[in-house]
Structure formats: structure tokens, C-alpha cells
């Protein structure tokens, strides 16, 4: 057994709730663990912490590579802490194909924010999960909230069609864009633009200041043609400079207006409820797949059917139905 498995969930929950930052890091490590012996204590920990979670604003931050996501998050995080809040940054990094660990190491790129006691930065490798988030990002948010962090920032790997997954587990989706406009409008997926609750054109400084303002106007016009994520909220487009701190206070004000607006309309609560239901079904699917793969009696059948699919002698849909049928009839799914 490893050290995580020997952790008492009650003691860990108590330490975390008392403000022990090491306990918070250990708790996230536990809920992210794929080891079978860690599942029971992780589930117990989540059960203990759930009543103390849910009181934050969860913000997904996405943008093209080079847009300055980490610089922006550091600037916003420091500003938000100055306003009396506690900020948790869950930075999802690309994974190394060799070690499986994070490649970029966002914690090292947010040095000033990382030194503040009111901030907690947790880089996690994306692994094979699509959408710029990890399978356990939701649990990490819950644990951070239970530890008293009331602003949760989820930084995604990049931007793309699958990147909208982060919008489906946060209260607000913030999209960072580069100056330029025009041709860049063609390079941004329509789907991700429709998910955005706040669009910020970063790097509005120096020689790029005029270009950033023009780009903001272009994106503002483009958004009028797209369907809004929340009917009660008109998506603002603002320019900012994360490097110089210009527009950061205004971005935080927009976040406050968003929360007030969607809370008053009922969209905030409805979104949280829909996300909880989606989380339930996602976990059920993942748990069943894990159980099937771990079942020794199924190993031979899995290998044979997978080989048949790879050889082209069996259709994946038919093979999947056959595997599920065998698994359910074996009675293992109820064990």
C-alpha cells in the first residue's frame, strides 16, 4: 500500500478545512489517483467535503497558444486577492508521452501569484482526456472550494473544438484572444465563441494597442451573430494587457456583473444542476469502463474482440454491444 492509501479521510478533511495547504495538495493527489486502493478513501473524502463546496465562482480560461493565459491568470489572481478573495488555479498542462507528467509547469510561470498565501496553484497533466481538462478537474474544484477558495480558475491546455469541455464544468467561460481581428475571426471555432461569457483581447499594449482595440471591435460585431450561452447575459468584449495590468480590474468587474446577472435570472443555479447531472453520468460511464477493464474474467474476451476489431473482422459498435452484454450477464457489473 502507498502512503496515500494509508491517509485517514477524516483527518485529511479536517486539516484541509483548517487551512493546511499541504492537506489540500494531498487531497487533490488522492482524488486524482487511478490506483484501485485509493478509490475508497478518495470517495470518502469527497463525501466529507461536498457539503462545504459549491460556494465559489468557477471560471474557465482558454485561448490560443501564446495568448498569455498564465500571465493573465497571474494578473487577475493578484487583483482578486487584493479584493479580499482566495484564488485556486487548476492549470491543466499537456502531458509527456514518456512520463505522463505535466510539460509546461504553470506553477513556475506564476511566481508572484504562487508566493501569496491566498493563492493555490495546482498543475495537472491532461493525460488522454480531451477538452483541455483532466477527468478529475471537477473533483479538484470541489476540494479547493471546501478548503475555502472562493474563486476557482481553470486554465486549459489550449483552444480548439474539444476545448469547450471546460465550459461545461465551470460557471463562466473566459476566452482570451490575440490582437489582429480580420483573418483571425476565421481561425476561431464558432462553437467555442458561442460558449464564451467574456471575451478579452490580450496584449493591448505598445505597438499592438491600436490593433487590440480594432480586434475587440471586430469580435464584438461577430458575437452579435452568434447564439449566447446564457440568454440573460450579453457577452462583453474588452481589451486588456496582462503584462501591464491594464483592463484587469475591468475584467473582474465584468465577472462580478455576470455572476449577479445569471444568479438573478436563475441561469447560475440551473447551470450548476445540469453540470452535476452530467458529472454523474460521466463518472458512471468511466466507472463501468474501469470495472470492465479490471475484471480478470473479461480479459481474454476483451483481447479477442479488440483483435477482431483491429483486423476489421468485427464492427466496433457490434463488438462493444457484445462486450457489454457479456459483462452484464456475468453479473460482474453489480459486484
C-alpha distance (Angstrom), angle and dihedral (degrees) to the residues before:
residue distance angle dihedral
X1 . . .
X2 3.80 . .
X3 3.79 126.5 .
X4 3.78 93.2 -99.1
X5 3.79 91.6 58.1
X6 3.81 90.4 54.6
X7 3.81 92.8 54.7
X8 3.78 114.4 114.3
X9 3.83 105.9 -130.0
X10 3.81 91.9 -150.1
X11 3.80 92.7 54.1
X12 3.79 92.3 43.7
X13 3.81 92.1 50.0
X14 3.78 91.7 49.0
X15 3.81 93.0 49.3
X16 3.78 91.5 47.3
X17 3.81 92.6 49.8
X18 3.82 88.9 49.6
X19 3.80 90.8 59.2
X20 3.81 101.5 -98.8
X21 3.82 103.7 156.2
X22 3.79 92.5 -164.3
X23 3.79 88.4 55.6
X24 3.81 89.2 53.2
X25 3.81 91.4 51.7
X26 3.83 91.1 47.2
X27 3.80 91.2 47.8
X28 3.80 92.8 53.9
X29 3.80 90.5 46.2
X30 3.79 89.0 52.8
X31 3.81 96.4 49.6
X32 3.82 90.6 45.2
X33 3.80 92.6 51.5
X34 3.80 118.0 114.5
X35 3.81 93.1 -162.5
X36 3.81 112.7 117.7
X37 3.81 93.2 -136.7
X38 3.81 89.6 57.8
X39 3.79 95.5 55.4
X40 3.81 98.7 80.4
X41 3.84 96.2 48.3
X42 3.81 90.2 42.8
X43 3.80 91.3 52.7
X44 3.80 91.1 47.3
X45 3.80 90.4 49.9
X46 3.80 92.2 51.0
X47 3.81 90.4 49.1
X48 3.80 90.1 53.5
X49 3.81 94.1 47.1
X50 3.81 100.7 40.9
X51 3.84 95.1 83.4
X52 3.82 89.0 56.1
X53 3.83 96.0 49.3
X54 3.79 135.3 77.2
X55 3.80 99.6 63.6
X56 3.79 98.5 104.9
X57 3.78 136.0 85.7
X58 3.80 108.3 -112.0
X59 3.80 113.4 -151.5
X60 3.79 125.5 -173.3
X61 3.81 114.7 -152.9
X62 3.79 119.7 -161.9
X63 3.78 138.0 160.8
X64 3.77 144.7 141.3
X65 3.83 118.9 -68.3
X66 3.79 110.1 -81.5
X67 3.80 95.1 24.4
X68 3.81 90.7 114.6
X69 3.81 103.1 -109.5
X70 3.80 95.0 158.5
X71 3.80 93.1 45.0
X72 3.80 90.1 49.5
X73 3.81 93.7 47.3
X74 3.79 90.9 50.3
X75 3.81 91.5 50.3
X76 3.80 93.3 45.4
X77 3.80 92.7 43.5
X78 3.79 93.1 53.1
X79 3.81 91.2 47.4
X80 3.80 92.7 48.8
X81 3.81 92.0 49.1
X82 3.81 88.7 51.4
X83 3.82 86.2 57.9
X84 3.80 90.5 58.5
X85 3.80 101.8 -94.6
X86 3.80 134.4 124.1
X87 3.80 116.5 -127.5
X88 3.79 129.6 -154.4
X89 3.80 117.3 -169.4
X90 3.79 116.6 -160.0
X91 3.79 102.3 -168.2
X92 3.79 113.7 -168.2
X93 3.80 110.6 -154.5
X94 3.80 131.5 -168.8
X95 3.79 110.9 -96.0
X96 3.76 128.1 -119.0
X97 3.79 110.6 -116.3
X98 3.81 87.9 -143.8
X99 3.80 105.5 45.3
X100 3.80 101.4 14.1
X101 3.80 89.4 -130.6
X102 3.79 130.0 126.8
X103 3.81 115.4 -75.9
X104 3.80 104.5 -164.9
X105 3.80 101.3 42.4
X106 3.81 99.6 -149.0
X107 3.79 92.0 -168.6
X108 3.79 89.9 69.7
X109 3.81 90.2 51.2
X110 3.83 94.0 55.0
X111 3.80 98.9 53.9
X112 3.81 98.4 149.7
X113 3.79 94.0 46.5
X114 3.80 91.3 43.5
X115 3.81 91.1 58.7
X116 3.80 93.9 58.1
X117 3.79 117.8 97.6
X118 3.81 90.9 -143.1
X119 3.81 91.3 60.2
X120 3.78 131.5 75.3
X121 3.81 120.4 -171.9
X122 3.78 120.2 -167.4
X123 3.82 120.1 -179.6
X124 3.80 112.8 -162.1
X125 3.82 128.0 -177.3
X126 3.79 114.0 -113.9
X127 3.80 91.7 -140.6
X128 3.78 112.0 -176.8
X129 3.80 94.3 -32.4
X130 3.80 114.9 121.3
X131 3.77 124.9 -141.9
X132 3.78 100.0 55.2
X133 3.79 93.8 -82.6
X134 3.78 135.8 90.4
X135 3.78 125.4 -115.7
X136 3.81 88.8 -108.3
X137 3.81 100.3 45.0
X138 3.81 89.5 108.6
X139 3.79 91.9 54.4
X140 3.80 91.1 47.4
X141 3.82 89.3 53.7
X142 3.80 91.2 49.9
X143 3.81 92.6 49.4
X144 3.82 92.1 47.4
X145 3.80 91.6 50.5
X146 3.80 91.3 50.3
X147 3.81 87.6 53.4
X148 3.81 89.5 59.7
X149 3.80 102.4 -98.1
X150 3.80 107.1 142.0
X151 3.82 98.9 -176.6
X152 3.80 115.8 56.2
X153 3.81 118.0 -171.2
X154 3.81 117.1 -168.1
X155 3.80 111.8 -164.3
X156 3.79 112.4 -161.7
X157 3.79 130.3 -148.1
X158 3.79 95.3 -108.0
X159 3.77 140.2 -57.2
X160 3.77 130.5 -67.4
X161 3.79 145.5 111.7
X162 3.81 93.5 -64.6
X163 3.81 91.7 44.0
X164 3.79 90.5 86.2
X165 3.83 87.6 82.6
X166 3.80 88.9 87.8
X167 3.81 89.7 57.9
X168 3.79 88.7 58.5
X169 3.81 93.6 60.4
X170 3.81 102.2 38.1
X171 3.80 134.7 68.8
X172 3.79 94.2 -130.2
X173 3.78 132.7 24.2
X174 3.80 116.0 -149.8
X175 3.80 117.4 -166.3
X176 3.80 120.0 -160.4
X177 3.79 118.0 -156.4
X178 3.79 135.9 -177.4
X179 3.81 125.9 -118.4
X180 3.77 115.3 -94.3
X181 3.79 110.2 77.0
X182 3.79 116.7 -176.5
X183 3.80 106.4 68.7
X184 3.81 90.7 21.2
X185 3.80 89.2 66.9
X186 3.79 86.8 67.3
X187 3.79 91.5 52.8
X188 3.81 96.5 55.9
X189 3.78 114.8 84.9
X190 3.79 113.9 -117.2
X191 3.81 90.5 -135.3
X192 3.79 95.0 59.1
X193 3.80 92.7 45.1
X194 3.80 89.2 54.5
X195 3.80 89.5 53.0
X196 3.79 94.9 53.1
X197 3.81 119.3 108.6
X198 3.80 93.6 180.0
X199 3.80 127.9 20.2
X200 3.79 119.3 -160.4
X201 3.78 125.4 -173.7
X202 3.79 103.4 -149.4
X203 3.81 129.9 -157.9
X204 3.78 93.8 47.9
X205 3.77 91.6 160.1
X206 3.81 140.9 98.9
X207 3.79 114.9 -4.7
X208 3.82 91.2 -9.4
X209 3.80 95.9 60.0
X210 3.80 96.3 94.5
X211 3.81 92.1 42.1
X212 3.81 90.8 51.6
X213 3.79 92.0 52.2
X214 3.82 90.9 49.1
X215 3.80 90.8 48.1
X216 3.80 90.9 50.8
X217 3.80 89.6 53.7
X218 3.83 91.2 48.5
X219 3.80 92.9 50.0
X220 3.80 90.9 45.1
X221 3.79 90.0 56.7
X222 3.81 92.5 44.8
X223 3.80 92.6 52.2
X224 3.78 91.4 58.5
X225 3.80 87.9 69.2
X226 3.79 95.2 51.3
X227 3.79 131.2 81.1
X228 3.78 113.9 -103.2
X229 3.81 121.6 -123.1
X230 3.82 92.8 -137.6
X231 3.80 116.4 32.7
X232 3.81 91.3 -149.3
X233 3.82 94.6 55.3
X234 3.80 129.5 73.5
X235 3.82 105.6 -152.7
X236 3.82 111.0 -122.8
X237 3.79 123.0 -146.3
X238 3.80 114.9 -152.4
X239 3.79 136.8 171.4
X240 3.78 121.6 -129.5
X241 3.78 143.9 166.0
X242 3.78 112.7 -137.5
X243 3.80 88.3 -175.4
X244 3.80 94.8 56.9
X245 3.81 97.9 27.4
X246 3.82 93.4 -119.1
X247 3.80 113.5 149.6
X248 3.82 94.6 8.8
X249 3.82 94.1 111.4
X250 3.80 89.0 48.0
X251 3.81 90.5 51.1
X252 3.82 90.4 53.4
X253 3.80 89.9 48.4
X254 3.82 89.4 53.1
X255 3.82 89.3 51.6
X256 3.81 89.3 52.5
X257 3.80 92.0 49.6
X258 3.79 90.3 48.7
X259 3.79 93.0 52.3
X260 3.80 92.5 47.5
X261 3.80 93.0 47.3
X262 3.80 98.7 47.9
X263 3.81 92.1 41.5
X264 3.80 90.9 54.5
X265 3.81 92.1 47.4
X266 3.82 93.9 47.9
X267 3.81 92.1 -118.0
X268 3.82 92.4 115.3
X269 3.81 94.7 57.9
X270 3.80 92.9 39.9
X271 3.80 91.1 52.0
X272 3.81 92.5 49.3
X273 3.81 90.9 50.0
X274 3.81 92.4 49.1
X275 3.80 90.4 48.9
X276 3.81 91.5 51.0
X277 3.80 90.8 52.9
X278 3.81 91.4 47.6
X279 3.83 89.5 48.7
X280 3.80 90.2 52.9
X281 3.81 94.0 53.1
X282 3.80 92.6 42.3
X283 3.80 91.1 53.4
X284 3.79 91.8 45.7
X285 3.80 90.5 54.4
X286 3.81 93.3 46.4
X287 3.81 92.3 46.0
X288 3.80 92.8 50.9
X289 3.80 92.0 48.6
X290 3.81 90.7 48.9
X291 3.80 90.6 49.2
X292 3.79 92.0 49.7
X293 3.80 93.2 49.2
X294 3.81 91.9 46.5
X295 3.82 95.1 50.2
X296 3.79 108.1 104.6
X297 3.79 93.4 -157.1
X298 3.81 89.3 59.4
X299 3.80 96.9 49.6
X300 3.81 96.9 89.6
X301 3.80 92.6 45.2
X302 3.79 91.7 46.8
X303 3.80 92.3 51.5
X304 3.81 93.2 46.4
X305 3.79 95.6 47.4
X306 3.81 92.4 43.3
X307 3.81 89.6 52.0
X308 3.81 90.5 50.0
X309 3.80 90.8 51.7
X310 3.80 91.7 47.5
X311 3.81 90.2 50.4
X312 3.79 91.5 50.8
X313 3.80 94.8 -118.5
X314 3.80 93.5 113.6
X315 3.79 131.4 43.6
X316 3.83 112.5 -122.2
X317 3.81 92.9 -131.0
X318 3.80 92.8 51.6
X319 3.80 92.1 43.3
X320 3.81 91.8 50.5
X321 3.79 91.5 50.9
X322 3.80 89.7 49.8
X323 3.81 92.9 50.7
X324 3.79 93.2 48.7
X325 3.81 90.9 47.9
X326 3.81 91.9 51.0
X327 3.81 91.3 46.8
X328 3.81 94.2 49.5
X329 3.80 94.2 45.2
X330 3.77 90.5 50.8
X331 3.79 88.8 62.6
X332 3.80 91.0 -129.5
X333 3.76 93.4 119.0
X334 3.81 89.5 68.7
X335 3.82 95.0 49.1
